[in-house]
Structures are given as C-alpha cells and as structure tokens.
Amino acid sequence: MGSTDAFPTSLAPAAAGPAEPGGLLDVLGVAAVMLDAKGRITLWSPQARKLFGWSADEALGRYALQLLVAPEHVDLVLGLFSEVMEAGESWAGVFPVRHKDGSTRMIEFRNMRLLDEQGASYALGIAADESVLREVEQDLALSVRLVAQSPIGLAVYDTELRYVMVNPALARMNGRSVEEHIGRGLDEMLPFLDTGALTRTMREVLVGGAPVLNQYTVGRPPADPGVEHAWSVSYYRLEDPGGRVLGLSVSVIDVTEQHQAAREAARARKRLALIADASVSVGTTLDVDRTARELADVLVPELADLGAVDILDAVLEGRRRAPAPAPGTERFRALAVTAAYPTEAVEAADPAGQIAAYAADRLITQCVVTGRPVLVERVTERELRTIAPNPRSAELLAKAGVHSYMAVPLIARGEVLGALDLCRARNPVPFDEEDVVLAGELAARAAVCIDNARWYQNERRTALALQRHLLTHRPPQPTGLDIAYRYEPAHAAARIGGDWFDAIPLTGDRTALVVGDVMGSGINAAATMGQLRTATRTLAELDLPPAEVLRHLDRTAADLDPALATCIYALYDPHLMRCTISVAGHVPPVVVRPGRQAELLQLPAGAPLGVGGVHFEETTVQLALGDLLVLYTDGLVETRDQPIHTRLEMLVDLLAEPGDDLEALCDQLLAALRNPAEHDDVALLVSRVGDCRA
C-alpha cells in the first residue's frame, strides 16, 4: 500500500521488541498478589493498592487471611488455599474481599501455584473487580453482536490499510467471504471501485484524525455488473485510551435503492425538461424541414448521439403512396441529420433532401409499416446491416461505435408520416423502454407540428396555384395607357388568396382598372376572389358606370364565403383623358402628375362589398399626358409597427420621382414598402396616361 514515512511513528506497524502497553488491562485494573506457603503476602502490585486500598508497606509480610478475609469466610479460604498449594490445582471464581475502608467487595480471582528454583511454593492471585469485569464483558459481547448482526457494513483497518476485521454485512456487500478480506487491501478486494480516491481519503483520516462522513461512491460489483450500486461510507480513526492510533474504522451503508430512485427522479426531471424544451423549440414555424431540424436538435445530444428525421415521400407531397419499387419497400425523404459531435456516422445517414428506398427488412421500414417503435438495445453487426442504407454505411456506423438504436414512428391524426432514428455511440448506456416512451412522446408532438407544416405547405401551393390561375397572367396594354403590375403572395398559407387586379378593355377604347382585396384568406378567399373578378369582368362589359358595377358586386359578394371585400373600380376614357372612380372600402389611389407632388386622392371611401344596401359614389378625375394612377391593396402599406397614415406618406414620397420605367417603379415600391415578414399578399397596378392616337 506504500511507505509509512508520511505517518507519525505511532501509525507505523510495531517493530520487533517491546510494544507499547495496551489499554484493556488498565481499564480492568488487574492486580497481582503473591503469598508464600504460610499465606503471608510477598508481592503487592500497584493495582492491588487501587483494588484493596492497602499500600505495599501496609500489606507486605502480613497474612492475607487477616488482611482481606472476613471471619465467616476463613475456613473456606483455608480450604481453597490448601487445594492450590498442596494439589497444584488452579482456582478461579468470585469471592468477597474486605477493603481497607471496611467495605466488602466482590473480586474475581485466578489463583495458581508457583515454584521457585529451590522448590518453594507460592500462590499467585490475579484479581479484578467483578463489577468492572462484568461491565467490560457485557460491552464486549454487545459490541461483537452489534458488529456481527448489524445490517451496516463495518470494517477495521490497520495503519497499513489492511483489513483486520470485517462483519458479515460488509462481506456480503463486497461479494467475498470474511476470511478473504483479512490482511488484504482495497485494491485486491474492491477493484470495481475508485480505490485510489478511497485510499487517499483513508490516509487523510489516519493522519489528521478528523472523520469523513457519508462519502458517496458508486461502482458495478462483479456479482451484479448490470446495475450501478452506490454506498455511503464514513471513516473514523481508532485510538486507545492513551491516544495511540490503532487503525481505521469504516462503516458502509448500501444506498443503491436511494441512488436508483435519485437517478430515476433526475431522469424524470430531464424528461420533463426535454418535453418542455420541445414544446417551445419544435414547431416554431410552418416549415417542414425546419421543424424536422428542431426535433433532431432537441433530442441530440440530450437523448442520443446521432439523430435523423425521415418522412415518407408520398406523405410529404400530399398524395397517396406510389406503388413501391419492390414489395414492402418504402420511399423516404431525409429532412434532418444531427450529431452531438463530429463523427463518420453522419456520412452513413442519407443527406437532407435525398430520397431513398428502404426494403422491408430495414428497421425503419418495419417501424413505419407497423406504426410501432423498434428498439435494439445492443446492436450487433447483423443488425447494423438492417439499420444502415447500404454496406458502406454499416461499416461507418460500426467504426463510429454505434451500439444502441431505436426508430420511433411519427404519427399525426392516425397517419404515419415517417420515422425518427436515434443512435448512441459515445454514450455507453443503451436505450431502454423509458427512452422509447420519451422519444415516442416527443415524436408525437413533433409529428403534429410536421403535419401542420405539411398541410400548410400543401394549402399554400394550392391557394397560390389557384390564385395565379385566376389572376390575369398578362393583361393587354389598353389604348392610351401604359400599365405595369405585380402580385406577391403572403408567406403564410393561411393568408394567401384575397388580392386581385385586372385591366379590362371596353368599347370606345375605354379601360376598366380594378384592384380588390377579399377580407379572408386561404383557398376560400382565392375562390371568392375568382368569382368576384369574373363578375367584375361581366359587369364591366355591360358598360355599367363604376358605382353601378360595385352595387351589383355588393349583392354578389353577400352570397359568397368569405363575403366581404374591398375594391376600387376606375373607368378610364383615353379620348377624354378622364377617369371615373368608385371605391368600396379600399385604400385611396395615388395620382402623380409630372412636375407636381404626388397626391393621395380624397375619395368617398364607401363600405366593403358584401355589407349590402350601400350607396357607392363616383368621382371623376381629369388626367393629362404622362400622369400616373397607382392602385394597390393594403398589403403594400399596412404594417404592425407603423400607423397607416405614416405608410401612405412614405408611398407618396417614393412616387415623387417615378421615372419612366413602370416595371422598375413597381419593383422599387415593393422593395421599399413590402416587409417579407408581413402575412398579407399585395396587388399593385400602375398606369401611365399616354397618347391614344399613338
């Protein structure tokens, strides 16, 4: 165990020669008295004075019978003395002895005959107070029973930290017999523990004397290697009554159950924290790829060293599964791959965005087909081939040290969307059923977010396609006007579909310029917009004045869902250079005249279409060659952080110098006013008055 040079001399093992006195004889106060053949006292030890009260000067030479024995016991004592001296028999027992103070005390004796070299006989009596002896015996017996029967592990070490005593409880804890411990050190008996740290603590207690209480240590004993055990250990230095260091006492309590309960509680807190984190971190946007990455980031490294999210390609496209290339084969699109640290295992996974077909024997395929998780606590080489997409990937996973795997289905609204793959490599603990439950709960939450994002993207594509189909792809250039236009959809699927514009050629070279905004969103709004646009074109071709067109549209809108819409209808006559405008709750148009400041036209606002029974007014605006008329929807100017009048002023300022290129002007207005984060679409129609004779 090392040199003892670091310890005081009293800690070192005893060398050959006289040893320091122990303390037990002092505690017992054992006295020695010798009598000659006639019963006279010839030897009187200092302890005899303490026991009987007589000094050596007072006792030596006197007859013990007279000094120590009461008259009623004289015959008995003479008989016992004769047995010892004549027959050489030893005698032991308790006998009442008279003390100097006149009291009688019960003394336990051990008497024996001694012979000197001349053959003379002597009687040697070893004596101790019976009450003291009984007390020591009781304490000793109690201590022995306590040590032997205690459920707490107890051990005594010498100053070399070798076992001197081990009780049965500690022997059971260590998985070795009591006899195997004696004379051996920690390194030999407990190799599954951090014996270096334990030895340092024990030496500190031996040297300093300060006890160390409830030190926690953990390990996996050979008898139960699958479970991490824990012990609470306390160390005390042992000293005799004179302060001499005898060694070290150690008490050990098996706290494995508490340790496991604490670990389970910690795991439960970790699971709750992970679930709470996922509820905040997963599904922050309606984007499938980002939601998948957020899920993988939550699980790695908290639950796994490597994570991947794979979605069934058919599900992601919002269509039924296509016939598989082979029976049982499933096509997956990888959305996210995350690792806790740089590892070649990432190369084994399908890159994000790639579509791959997995055969029926692959674990991920089994997971999505059955809709149940797949757990492989300890991965073998054979199972790696059913996890990896190809032999090369299996080699990479093996090289990365992947030893545990699970696949959890992503299920939302009763439909399997894909699977979550998790692997452990550096984390030595294999996945267990509790990990599967946790991953399943997180996967279920994430699956709903992914499903929402999937439906959002599908609806957005549908609404956008519908709106683009319904909108005029390229309005004809009307007589006497140059026009440019833009439509930008909202970024959120739920906000697409309400805005439209149109330029309708009419008789007499006139043109109806229309911009509208359905007060709704999504596919329904796009459908309503299409119906209103068609009705507007039909009414315009009837050669109705603008206010009359809006009155009919108001009745039409009342039967639609959604039923409300704003609209501005401007009828331009190029021969008169006159524009007649009627407004149904729409934002005001802007007129820009060369050399003059742009102007917001102050027109009667009217009520939105669909309110019913509203009177719409008309305003005639005289235009000149080169004048601009700018029509738009509120998505161009409305924001959440600025008042509408401020935004309208910005629009007017931007139109101060419009330039000659109308297409560039549209781009300029959108770039300056359109906020990509705003959830509203925009329709913009810019017209410049030209020469109708050109």
N, C-alpha and C positions, 0 to 999 in steps of 0.2 A: 504493500500500500504506500511505500515511500519512506523517506527518512523521518525520524522523530526529532531531528535537530530543532525544528521550529517550535517544539513544545517545551514547557518548563520541565525540570528534572522529574518532578512528581508525576508527569504524564507518561514518562518513558517506562517500558516494561522493566520489572525488577531484575537486577543482575545477580549473579551468584554471590552468596554471602548473606548476612543478616538482613532481614526485611524489616520495614517499618512496622510498628505494632498496629494491630487492628483495633477496632472499637468495640467488638462484641463482649470481650471479657471485661472491659471497663464498664459496659452497661450492666452486666450481670453482677459485678463486684465480687468475683470469685476469690474466696480466702483459702489460704493453706495453713494447716496447723499440724505439727508433728508431736507425738507422745512417745516417751520411752516405754520399756516393758512394764514399768510400775505406774504408768499413767500420768507422769509429770510432763509438762509442756516444755519441749526443747526447741521448737521453731514456731514463730508467730509472725505472719506476714502483715504488711501494712493494711491490706484489705481486711484482715481479721480484726484489726482495731475498729475499722469502719462498721464491720458487721456485728461485733460483740460489745464494743465500747471500751474494752481494756487495752491499755498500751502494752508494748512488748515488755517494758520494765515491770509492769504490774503482772503480766501473765507468765513470763518465762520462769521455770522452776517450780511452779505451783501445780497441784494436782487438778487436772481438768474436771474431775468429778466434783471437786469442791467449788470450782470457779463457775462452771457452766451448767451443772445439772441440779435440778430441783430434788429435794429429798425423796419425794414419792417415785422418782424415776431412777434412783441409784441402782437398785437390783437389776433392772432391765439393762441399764448401760453396762454394768459389770459383765452381764452375760454376753452381750454383743461384743464387748472388748475382748473377752476370753476367746470367742469364736474366731475373731480376726487374728489375734496374736498366737493362739495355740494351733488352730487348724489352718491358718493362712487363707481363710475364706474372705473374700471381699464382701462388703455390705453397703447397700445403698437404700436410702429411704429418707423420710421426713421425720424430724424429731424436734420436740420443743426444747429450746435452749434459753437459759436465763441470761438476760442482758445486764450490763453493769448498772443500768438505771432501774433495775428491779423488775422490769417487764419480761414477759416470756414471748419469744418469737419462734415461729416455725421455720426451721432451717433444713434445706435438703443437703444430705451428705453423700459423698462417695468415699468409703473407708477401705484401706488396703494395708497389708503388712509389707514392710521394707526390711531388708537385712543389710548390715554394713559388712565390711571386709573381715571383721572379727567374728561375724555370725550373730551379732547382737540384733535383736528385733526392735522395730519401731512401727508405730501406727501412724499412717498419713491420712489426714482427713481433708477432703476438698469440699468446701461449703459455699452455699449461696442462699440468699433469702428466697424462700419458696414463693412468696407473692410476686417478687420481681421475675423469677424464673417462669412462673406460670404466665405472667403477662407477656414476656418475650415469646414463649412457646405459642401463646394464642395469636400474637401478632404475626409470627412466622407462618403458622398454619393458615391464618386468614389470607396472608399475602400469597402463599402458594396456591390456595384455592382460587383466589381472585385472578391470579395470573393464568392459571390453567383453564378456568371456566369463563374468563372474560371474552365477550364477542369482539372486543377491540384487540387488534394485533399488538403484541408487546414484545420488545427485544431489548437485550442489554449487549453493548459492545465494549470491548476493552479499549485501551488507549491506542491500539493499532487498528481500531475499527473492524475488528473481527468479532463474529457472533460468539457470545458467551452463553446467552440464554435466549430461547425463542418459545413463545407459547403456542399452543395448537392452532389458535385462530390465525396467527400470522403465517404459520406453516401452510395452512390451507390457502391463504391468500397468495402465497408465493408459489404454490404448487409443488412444494418439496417437503420432505419429512423434517422433523425437528433435528434428528441426528445429522442430516446432510448440511444443516446450517452451521453447526458448531465448528469454530476455528476458521471459517471461511469469510471472505469479504463480499461487498456488494457486487463487484464485477463478476464474480463467479456465480452468485445466486440470482441476480436480477439483471441479466444482460439486455432485457427488453425495455429498461428504463434509462434515463439520462443519469447514469451513475456518477459521471464527472461532477455535475451540478449538486447532486445529493452529497457526495463526499466533501465538496467544498463547504457546504452548509454544516455538516457534522464536525469538521475540523474547526470551523469558526466557533461553534458552541463549546467544543472541548477547550479551546484556548481562552475565549472570552468569558465563558460561563453564563452568558445571557441566553435563556431558552428561545427557541424559534417555534412558534405555534402555528398550526393549521396551514402548513405549506402544501400547496396543491401540486400533485404530479400525476401524469397520465401515461398510459402505455397499453400495449396489447400483449397480454401474457400468452405463452405457448399453448396453454390449455383452452384458450378462447380467443384466437387471433382475429376473429371476425368482428369483435366488439372492442371498442376503446374503453378501457377501465380507468377509473380515477380513484385516487386515495388522498386523504388529508393526513399529513404527517406532522408530528410535533417532536421536538428534540429537547432533552434536558441533560445537563451534566450531573453525574453521580459523584458524591463526595462522602467520605466517612465523617464521623463527628469531629474529627480533628482537622477537617478541611482538605484531606488528601484526596486527589482526583482518582476515582476508581475506573471511570469509563463514561459511557453514554447510554442513556435510556431513550428508547424511541417508542412512541405509540402511533398506531396506524389504524385509520378508520376507512373502510371501503365506502366511498361515496359515489359509486358508479351509477346507482339509480338517480341520485340527485343530479349527477353530471349529465346523464342522458336526458333527464327532464329539462335541465337548463338548456341543453343543446336543442331539444325539441322546441322549447319556448323561443330560443333565438331563431331557429328555422322558421317558426310560425311568424315571428315579427318580421323576418326577412321576406317571407312570402307576402305578408300584408303590405310591406313597403314596396315590394316589386309590383304587386297588383295596383297599389295606389299610384306608383310611378307610371305604370302602363296606362291607367285611366287618364292621366294628364298628358303623357308623351305620345301615345299612339292614337292616330286619327285626328291630328291637328289640322289636316287639310283633306279635301275631297280628291286626293290624288292616290291612285292605287300603288304606284311604285314607291312614293314617299311613305305611305302607310306601312308597306312591307318592310322598308328600311327601318322605320321607327320600331316596329315589332322586334326585328332582329337586334337592334341596338339595345333594347330593354333587356333582352334575355342573355346577351353576351356582354360582359363576362359573368354576370350575376348567377346564371344557371348553367351556362355551357361555355366551352372554349371556342366552339365554332357553331354558327347558325346559318340556316338558309331558308328562304321562303319561296316555294314553288307553287304556281297557280295553274290549274288546268286551262289549257289554251282555249278550248271551246267556251268555257265559263267566262273567261276574261273578255272574249269577243262578243258575249251576249247571245250566243247561238247554241243550238244543240250539239252534243259531241259528234264529231265526224266519225265515220267508220274507222276503226283502229287499223293501222298497217298490219298488225298480226293479232290473233285472238288474245285478249287480256292486256294488250298494250295501251298505255295512256300517254298522251302528249302533254308535256308540262312546259310552262314558260317560267324561267328563273327570274325572280323580281329583286331579290336581295341576298347577298352573301356577306357575312360579318365574322371576323375572327378577333379574339381577345389579344392576340399578339401576332407578329409576322410568322407565318407558317406555310409550308408547302401544301397543307391540307386545303387551302383556298383554291389552289390550282386544280384540285380534284373535283371541285364543285363546278356546275355549269355557270358560265358567266351571266351576269344580269342581262336580261333581254333575250337570251338564247332560248330556242325551242328545242326540246329533246324528247324522244320517245323512250319510255321505260317499259320493259317486258313485264309479264305477270309475276315472274319470280323475284322482282325487285321489291324491297321492303316498302318503298314509297308508294308503289303501285298497290300493294296489298292494303296499305293504310287508307288510300282514297277509295278503293273499291269496297272495302268493308265499313269504312267510316269509323274505324276504331284505331286507337294508338297502337304503335308497335314499339316494344321495349326490348332491347338487347343489353342486359346489364354488363356482360363481359363479352366483348367482340372477339371472335376467332377469325382466322384467315379466311375460312369458308364464308363467314357472314360478311366480311368486308367486301367480298365479290357481289353480294346481294345489296350492298349499300351504295357502292360506287357505280358510276355510269359505265365504266369500262375497266379493263385490267390495269391500265396505266394509272388511273385514278385510285384503284385499290392499293397499288404499290405506294402512291403518295400518302394515302391515309395511314398505311402501316408505318411508313417512315416517320410520319408526324406523331406517331404514338397513340392514335385513336384507340381507345379501349372500351368505350361505352357509347351507346347510340339509342336515340328514340326518334320516332316520327309521330307527329300528332296531327290529326286532320283539322282543317279549317272549315268549320261548318257554320253556315248562317241561314236562318229561315228554312232549315231542313235540307239544305243543298250543300253538298261537299264542293268547296271551291278549290281546294288544293291541300298542301301539307306543309308543316313546319318541321324541318330537320335539325336535330341538335346532336352535337358530339362533344365528348370530353377526352382530352389528351393529357395536358399537364395536371389538371385536377385529378388526383388519384382516386377519388371516391366515385364509384359507379352510380349511374342513375338508379333510382328506386321508384316504387309506386307513388310515393308522395311527390317526387319530381314530375311524374307523369300527370298527376292531378293538377299540380300547379301550372305546368305547361299547357294542359288542356284548358284550364280556366282562362289563361292569358290568350290562348289561340282562339277561344270562343269570342272573347271581347274583340280581339283584332279582326276576326272574320267578319263580324258585323260592320266594323269600320271599312274593311276592304270591300264588302258587298255594297255598302253605301256609296263608296267611291266608284265602284264598278257601275252601279246604276246611274250615278251622277254622270259619269263619262259617256255612258250609252245614251242617256237622255240628252246630254249636251250635243252629242253628234247628231242625234235625231232632230232635235229642235233647230240646230244650226242648218242642217241639210234642208229641213222643211222651209225655214225662213229664206235661205238663199234661193230655193226653188221658187218661192212665191214672189220674191223681190224681182224687180226689173233687172235683168242682167246688164244690159247696156241701153239705157233709154235713147231714143233717136234725138239727134240735135234738132230742136224745133226752129221754126222760121223766126228770125230776128232775135234769137237768144243763143248764147254760148253757155253750156251747163257743165258742171263737174259735180261729182257726188262721192260719198264714202258711206260705208256701213261697217261698223265694228261691233262684233257680238260681245256680250258680257263674258267675264271669265268664269262665272258660276253658272252651272247648267240651269239652276232654278231661275236665273234672271234673263235667259235668252228668249227672244221671240216676239217682243212687243213693238219694236220700232219699224217703220217703213217709210219709203219715199217713192215718188213717182213723178214722171213728166209725161202728160197725156196730150198728144196732138189732137186739135179740134178743127172744126171748119173755120174758114176765114183766116187761116194761118195762126189762129189763136192756140195758146198752150195753157193747160191746167197744171200748175205746180203744187204738189201735195206732199206734206210731211205729217206723219201721225205716230202716236205712241199709245199702245194698249196698256191700260193700267193692270197689268198682270204679268205673269212670267211663265216660262216653260213652253211645252208643246201646245197647251190650250191657248196661250197668248199668241203663239205663232199661227194657230189655226184661225183665231179671231181676226188677227191682222190680215190674213189672206182673204177672209170673207169681206172685211171692210174695204180692202184695196180693190177687190173685184167689184163690189157695189159702187165704189167711188168712180171707177172707170166707166161703169154702165151709166151712172147718173150724169157724169160729165159729158158723155156722148149724146145725151138728150138735150144738150145745150141749155141746161138749167143754170141760173145765176148761183154764185158761191153760197149765199145764205140758204138757198133752197136745197142745194146739194147737202149741206150739213144737217138741215132739218130732216131730210129723208134718212141720212146716215144715223141720226139720233134714234129714229124709230127702229132701224135695223139693229143697231147695237144693243137695244133693250132686250132683244131676244137671244143674245149671244152670251157665252160664258168664257172668259170674263166679259162683263157688259159695259165697262167704262173705258173710254179712250179720249185722248186729246188729239186735236187735228187743226191744221191750218191749210186752207184751200185758197190758192191765188190764181186768178184767171188773168192772163196777160194777152193784150191785143197789140201786136207789133206795129200795126199801121197807126194806131193812136198813141203808142208808147204809154199805154195806160194799164195799170194793174189793179184789179178789184179783189180785195182780200176779205175773207171771213174767218173768224177764229173760234174754236171750240175748246176753251180752257188751255190753250197751248202757250208756250213761251213766245215772246214777241220776236218778229223778224228784225233784221238789220238792213238798212239801206246805206250804201256807200256811194257818194257822188264824187266824181273827180274834183280835186282841189278843195273839197269841203270835209268836215269832220263826219265820221261815220255816225249813224243815228239809229237808236232803237225806236221803232215805230210804236207810238202810243195808240193801240187799237182797243176797241171793246173786247174784253177777254172772253166773254161768253162762258158757258158751262160745258163740261166734258160731254162727249157723245154718250148716250145711254141713260142720261138723267131723265129725259122725257119732258115734252111740253115746253121746251126752252126756245125763246126767240133769239135768233142769231142775226147780228148786224153785219153790214158790209161797209168797207172803207175803200175809197178809190185813191190811189197814189199815182201821181204823174211821174214818169221816169224819163230820163234823157239818155242819149247815146253814151255808152260807157258806164252807166250806173250799174251797181251790183245789188242783187237781192239775195240775202243769206237766210235760208230756212234750216232749222236744226231741231233736234229733240233735247230734252232736259239733261240727258246723259252727258252732253258736252259741257254743261256749265254747272251742274249741281255737284257739290261735294259735301262731305260730312263735317268738314272743319272750317268752311268759309260760308258767309251768307250769300244768298243768290244775287243780291244787287252788286256785291263786290265782283263776283264772277262775270256778271253781264258787263260791267265796266271793263274788265280785262278783255272780253271779247271785242268790245268796241275799240279799245286801244290797239289790239292786234290787227284790226281792219283799217287802221289809219293809213297804211301804205300797202294796199293789197297786191300790187304788182300786176303783171299782165298774164301770168300763168295761173289759171284757175286750179289746175291739178296740184301745183306746188302750194297754192294757198290752202287747199283742203288739208294737205299734209302738215302744213305749218300750224293750222288751227288745232288739229288733233294732237300734235306733238306738244303744243304749249298748254292745252286745256285738258286733255284726256289723261286721267290718272289710271294706270294699269290696274291698280288695286281696287278701283271702284266697281261695284257689282251692278252695272247698268250698261245696256247697249246704247249705241249712238248712230243716228242717221243725220247726214249732212248733205244739203243740196244748195249749191252756189250757182247763181245765174247772172250773166252779164248781158246788158242790152246792146244789141248790135243793129246793123242796118238791114232791114227786112228785104231791101232790094238787092243786097249783095248776092 
